[in-house]
Amino acid sequence: MKLSCASPMFALACLCAPWVGLAQPTPRDTLAAADEDLDSLRLNEAGARLASLDPARGSEPRAAFVRGKLAFFEGRFGEAVAALGQAVAAPGADLSWRGLLVRAKESERVLGGMTMVNAANGALVFRYAEGVDELLVKPAAAALATQIEALATEFGDRPWSPLEVDLVPDVESLAAASGLTVEQIERTGTVGVTKYGRIMVLTPRALATGYPWLDTLAHELVHVVVTRVSRNRAPIWLHEGVAKLLERRWRGERAADLTPEEAYLLDRAVREGRLIPLRGFHPSIAFLPNQEDAALAYAQVLAFLRYLDARLPAGWVRSVLEALGRGTTVDDALVVLSKFNVRRHYLWWEQDARGRRQTPVPAVALMKKRFLRGKATGETAGDSLLGVEARRHLRIGDLLRLRGHVPAAVAEFRKAELLSDSPSPEVSDRLAGSLLDLGDAQTVVSMLPRMAELYPAHSTIFVQLGMAEDALGRSAEAAKALERAMAVNPFHPAVRCALARVYGKLGRPDDAASEERACRTLGARRSPE
C-alpha cells in the first residue's frame, strides 16, 4: 500500500513536521563543504566558498583552519602556518588539526627555500633544489602537459592552475613533506606521492640508477584527477589501478601493460597463493612490507583493471569515478555497468590469472630501487638470476676487458649468456659495451630491443642502444632510445651529449641547444664528431 500524509500512521508526523524541522533540509555548512573540496583537490571551489563566507563566521577556529589548509595546498606556507597556528590555539580546536600544522611547518622547512618556476603556459609550477635538478623541468613539463590533455579527454577534468610539482632532493625531504617515514619510503621503494594539493617526486639523482621518473610524474597526475572526479571516494586499489593503467598516456599508450618483472611477480604469487587482498592496499602501498610486495600490488591492480577494461563498456573508468563522486559505491557502479560487483569480477580475474602464463621468460629480476646514502656506484640489475658458472665467466670477461683483450672478453660474456636461464642485464650490459668497443653496432642493435622489452627501467640498455643506432646513422631511432634512457636517468652525461648531437642531425636546433646546455652542466665531454 502506498503511504501518504492521509494515512493514519503518518498523520502525527505530518502535523508535527514544521516543528521538528522535517520540511526543509539543513543547508550544507560552508566551511565543511570547503574542507571537503580541499580533500577532493578542488581548490578553486574551496576558495570560492571561503570568499562567500559570512563575515561573522570569519573569526571561527574552523574558518582559520580551512583558510590555512587552502594556503597550504596552494603552497603559501607562511600564511598556512599562521592560520593553522591560530586555529590550533583557539579554544575547542579539533585535535586533528595539529597534524596539518606540523606538516605545513615541515613543508615550509624543506620546500620553502627551493627554486620555483612556472611551466606549461602557467598550468604547472615546479619547485626544485638549485643545481642540476633544473634540467628536469623541461622534460617533466612536456610530459605532464601531454598527460593533462590526455586525462582531460578521458575524464573531462583539468586540475587547477598552477598545479604544484615538487622535485624533492632526497628521501628525508620527501618524508618530511609527505608524512611518510624514511623507513617506509625505502622499504617499499616509494618515489612519488600526491598529497596536500601537490605532486611530490624524488629527483632521479636520489637513487643510484635513476628510475622511470616521467612515468611516475604521469602516474601521480592520474591520482590528482581520480581524486577530483571521485570526490576523494575511490578506494586505494582503484586509485592505484587507474593510475597504473593510464600512467603511459603521455607516451601515446592507451593502457599500460604489465612489465615482464611485474608479470613474473604476478605469476609467482598466483602459483604460490600469495596475492594481496584488495583490502590490503589500504591505507597506502607505502605501508606494505617490502619493494617486492609493493611491485606485486601494482602488478595485481594493473592486471585486474586491464581485465575489466577488456570486458566493460568504453568509458567505464570515468563512469565509476563519477558515480563515486555522487556518493555511489564501487559495487553499485559496477553492477549498473555489468550486473556484477567487485568481488565477482575479482574472482573471475583470479581464475583467468591462474589459467594463463603472464611472463614471457622463465624469470625476470626485480629492479629494486637503491636510495643513495652516498655516491652512486653504477647500475645494478637487482637480485642476480645467474648461476655460479655464469658469474665466473663474467668475472673472467671483466678482467680481460679491463686489460684490453676485448674479443676474448666477448667470448666469455657469450658463454655466460648461454648459461643463463633468462636474459640478464648483468650479461647484456657487458656484452653490448664490449661490442661497441669493437665497433660492432649492428650486433648491439639486434640484441638489445629484446632486453629493452624485458627491463624497461634499466637505463644502460637504452644508452647502449642509442649509441649503436647513432653509430649506424639512424638518428631518429637513436633519439627514441636516448629519450627512453633520459626518462630513467636524466643525469647520465653521455645521454645528454649524444641527444644534443642527434637532435642536431634531425634538424631540431632548439632541442639540440637545450641538450647541449645539459651536457655542459653535467660536466661531460663531447665525443668527437
N, C-alpha and C positions, 0 to 999 in steps of 0.2 A: 504494500500500500504506500502510495506517495504521501509524505508528511508535509504539512504546511502550517502556517500560524493558525489556521482554522481547526487544526487537530487539537483535541483536549490536552494531550500530553505536552504540547508546545505553547499553550495559552499563557501560562505564567511567565515563561521565558520571553515571549514576545512583549508581554506587558511590561516586564522589567528591563527590557533591552536598553532603553535610554539611560537608565540609572546605573547599569553595570558596565556601560561602555562597549556594548557589542555592535552598536550601529555603525561606528566609524573606526577603522583600523588606526592603530597608533602610528603617527608619522615616523619614518626612519630617522634615527638620530644622525645629524650631520657629521659629527666627529667620528662616530662609529663607522659611518659609511666611508668617510675619507680614509680612516685607518685600514678598512678592508680594501679600498682602492690601492693603497700603497702595497699591501700584501699581494695584490694581483698585478703589481707593476704597472698600474695605470696612474702615472704620476701627474699627468695633465688634469685628469678628472679630480684627483685628490686636491691639487692646487686650486681648482675652480671651486670646490666645496669649501675650502678654507676661506677663500676670498668672499664667499657669500655668507659666511658665518655671522650670526647675530653678534654685534659688538659687545653686548652684555655678557656673552659667553667667552670672550677672548681671554679673560683672566683665569679661566678654569684650568686646573692642572692638566686635564686631558687635552685641552686645546694646546697648551705648551708642549705636551708630549707629541702630538700629531704634527705640530709645526716643526719640532726638532727632528722627527722621523723623516718628514719630507725634505728638510735641509740635508740630512744625512744621505738620503737616497739620491739627492741631486749633487752630492759631492761638496757641499758647503759645510765643511767640517766644523769650523769655528762657530758658526751660527747653530749648528746641530748640538754641539757640546753645551753651549749656553742655554738653549731652550730645553734640552733634555735634563740638564742640571737643575733648572728651575722647576721642571715637572717632578723630578725625583725628590726635591727638597720640600715640596708642598705637603701640607697635612693630608693624610688619607691617600697618598700616592700609591699606585699599584706597584708592588714589589718587582714584578716582571720588567718594569721599565728600566731598572738599573742595568740589566744586561745590555740593552741597546746603548745606554750611555757609555758603558765600558768599551763596547765595540766602536763607537764613534771616536772615543779618545784614542784607541789603538790605531784606528784607520788614519786619524789625523797624524799620529806619530810616524807611521810607516809609509803613508801615501801622500801626506800633505806637502812634503818638500819635493815631490817628483815633478819633472817637466810635464807640461800639459800642451797638447796641440790638437786643433780641430782638423778633421779629415772628412772625406766623402761628402763634400759640399755642406758641411755642418751637421750631417747625420750622426757623426761619431766624434767623440773626444777621447784621446789617448793620454794616459799617464805612463811615464817610463822613467827609469833611472838614467841620469845623464851619462852619456857614453855611447857604446856600440849598440845599445838597445834601440837607439834612434833608427837603426837600419831595419827594424821590424815594422815600423809604422806603415810604410808604403805598401808592402805586400799584404799586410794584415788588413789595411783599409780596402784594398782592391777585393780581397776575398770576402770580407764582411759586406761590402756594398752589393756584391753579386748575390750573396746569401740573403740579404734583406729583400731584394727584388724577388728572388725565388720563393721565399716564405710568404711574401705579400700576395703572390699569385696563388699559393697553396691555401692560405688561411684568411686572406682579406684583411690582414692586420699588419701594421708597421709599428715598431717601437717609437717612443717619444724621441725627440731630438733636443740636444745630442745625447745619445746613449754612451755611457762611460765604459771604456775598456782599459783595464789596468794590466800592464805588462810587469808583473811583480818580480823583483830581482832575486829572491831567494825563498827557501822553504819557510824560514822563520817569519818573514813578512807576510806570506800567504796565510800562515796560521793566525797571525795577529789580526789580519783584516777579515778573515772568513769565520773565525771562531772554532775552526778545526784545530787539533793539536798537531805538532810536528810529527809525532809518532803515527797518528792516523794517516797523514799525508804520505809519509814514506812507506808505511806498511802496505797501503793499497795502491800506491803509485798515482795518487791524485795530483793532477797538474792544472785543473781548471775548476772554477766554482762560479756559479751565478747566484748572487745574494746581495741584499741591501741595495738593489737598483743598479748594480754594475756587474760586468763580466770581469773576472779576475783570472788570469792565467800566468803560470810561471814562464819567465823568459827561457828559451831553449838552452841558454848558456848555464842554467842552473842544474842541468843534467849532463852526465858525462858524454852522451852521444846524441843529445837533442831528443826530440820526439815529434810526432805529427801535429805541430802546433797550429797550423792553419785549419786542419780538420777539427782540432779541439776548439778553436775560436768559433767555427761554424756550428759545432755541437752546442756550445754554450748559448749561442744566439737562438737556437731552436728552443732551449729551455725558457728564454725570455718570452718568446711568442706563445709557447704552450701555457705558461703561467698566465699570460694576459687573456688568451682565448678561453681557457678553462676557469678563469677567475680563481686561480690558485687551488683548484679542487681535483687536479689529476693525481692519482696515486703514483708513488715513486716508480714502480715498474713501468707504468705507461709513460711517464715523463722521460725516463731513460731510454725506453724503447723507441719512442718517436724521435728523440734527439739522435740516437744511433742511426735510425732509418734514414734521416734526412741530412745527416752531417756532411754528406758529399754533394749536396745540391749545387754548391758553388762551383764544383768541378764539372757540372753538367750531368751528373748521375742522378737518375730519378729516385732510386732507392739503393742504399748501401748494401753490399753483400758481406757475408762473413769473410774475414781474412782467414787464411789457412791455419794460423795459430788459434784463432777463435773456434774454427771448425774442429780442430783436433781436440781442444779442451772440451768442447760440447760432446763430441763422440765419446770421449773417455768417461765423462760424467754420466752420460746416458747409460753406457755399458756397466758402470760401477754403481748405478743408482745414487748418484751424488748431486743431482740437480738441486739448485737453491729454490725453495718455495717462494712464490711471489710475495708473500708476507715478509720474507727475509730481506727484502730490499729496503724496507722501512727502518730507520728514517733516512738513510743515505747509503750508497755503495761505499762511501768513505769509512763506514763503520764495520765493513767486512774484515775477516782475519788477515788476509794477505793479498798480494798482487794477483796470484793465480785465481783466487775466488772472485776478485773484482773483475778480472778479464772474463771469467766464466759467466758472471752475472750479465755483463754486456752482451756476450755471445747469446745467452738464453733469450733475453728480451728482444734482441735483433732478430733472431731466428723465429721467435713467436710472432712478432709483428710482420715479418715477411710472409709467414704462413697466413695470417689474417689478410694481409694486403692482396694475396693471390685469390682470396675467396669472398671478400666483401666488396660491395659496390665502390666504384671510384669516388673519392672524396670522403671516405668513411672516417678517416682520422679527424678531419675538420668537423664532421657531424657529431662524433663522440665528444670532442672537446667543447664544442658549442653547447651540447646538451649538458655537460658537466657545469658549464658556466651558468646555465639556467637552473641548476640545482638537482639535475637528474643523476643517478648513479651510473657507473660504467656498465653494470649488468643490464640495467633498463635500456641504456642506449644501444647496447649490442643486441638485445632482444628485438628492439624495433628494426634493426638493420638485418638481422639474420635468424631471429626466433630462438637464439641460444645465448646463454650467459657466458661470462668469462671462464668459469670452471669447466664447462663443457668444451669450449674451444681449446682450452689449455690441455685437457685430457687428450683430445684428438691430435693436438700438436705433438704431445709426448709420444703417442703411438706412431705418428709419422716419423719422428726423430729416431725412434728405435728401429724403424724399418728401413732406414737408408743410411748410407755412409756419407758423412759430410766432407771429411778431409780428403784431399787429392793424393796424399803421400802417407807412408806409414807413420811418420811423426814430424812435428814442426816445433822447433824450440820456441818457448815463450820469451819474447824480447823484453826482459824485465827492465824497469827504469832504475837507473842508478843516480841518486841525487848527490850532487857534489858536496864534499866536505873539504875539498882541496882542489888541486888542478886536475883536469880531465886527463886520463891516461890513454884514451883512444876507444874505439868501438869494441863492443863485446856482443856476442851472439846469445848471451844469456846462458842457460844451462846447456852444456855440451851434450850432443847426441852421438858423439863419436866414441868408438871403442879404443882400447889401449893401442892396438896395432896401427890404427889410422892416425892417432895422435903422435905416434912415434915417427911416422913418415912426415907429418907436418913439422916436427922439430928438426928433422934432418933437412927438409926443404928450406926451412928458415935459415939454418946455418949456411947452407950452400948459397942461397940468395944473398945473404949478408956478405959473403966472401966473393961475390961477383960471378958465381957459377950458375947463371940463371937457367940455361937449358936443363941442367941436371936438377935444379930445384923444381922446374915444371914437371919433370918426370916423377919426382917424389910426391908432389901435390896430386898428380894424376892417380898414383897408387892409393893415396888417402881417399880420393874421390870414389874409387872402385870399392873400397872397403866400407863406405858409408851406406847405411840402410836408407837414409833420406838425404836429399840435398841440404848442404850445410854452409852457411856464410863463413864459417871458420875455414872451409876449404876454398870456396869460390873467391873470397877476398884475396887470398894469397895467389891463387891460380890466375885470376884476371889481372892482378897487379904485375905479376911476372910476365904475362903475355904482353901487356902494354909496354913493359921494359924492353921486350924483344921486338916491338913494333907490329905485333900480330893483332891489330884492332878487329879484324873480321871475325876471328875466333871468339873474341870477347863479346862482340855484338850477337853472335849466335848463341852463346851460353847464358848471358845474363838476364834476358827477358823472363825466362822461367823463374829465376831466382827473385826477380822483382815481384812477380806474382805471389810467390811464397812468403817473402819477407818485405812487405811494403813499408815497414817502419825502419828499415836498415839502410841508412843513407849512403854508405860506401858503395852499395850496388849501383845506385843511380849516379854517383860521382864517376865511377869507372865506366859505366855505360855511356854517360855523356861525353867523357873524354874519347872513348872509342868511336862514337858517332862523329865527333868533331874531326878526329884524325882521318876518317873516311870521307870527309867533305859533306856530310849530311847534317847541315846546320839546323834545320827545323827539328829533326829527331834529337839532336844534341841538346837543343834548348828545352825540349819537353823533359828529357831525363834530368838535366841540371835543375830545372824548376822543381821537379819532384824531390831532388836532393835538398834544395833550399827549404822546401816545405817541411823538412825534418830537422835539418841542421843549417840554419841560415848564416852561421858564423864560420863555416868552412871556407878558408880564404881561396882555395883553388876553385871552388864552385863560383864565387862571385867574379873572380877574374876571368874564368872561362865563359861565364854568361856575358860579360862585357864584350868579349871577342866575338862570340856567336851572334849576339844581338846586332853588332856592327855589320856582320856578314849578311844578316837578314834585313838590313835597311831599317832598323829600329833605333835611331840615334838617341832619342830621349831615354829609352830603357838602357841602352849601352852606356850613356853618360852616368846614369844612376848606379849601375853596377860597377862602373869604373871608380866612382866615389867610394862605394862599399869596399872594393878591392883595396884602395889606398888606406881607408880607415882601418881595415883589419891588418894592415902592415904586410900584405902579401906582395910578392914579386911577380910581375907579369912574366909569363912564359914567352920566349922569343917566337916571333911570327914565323 
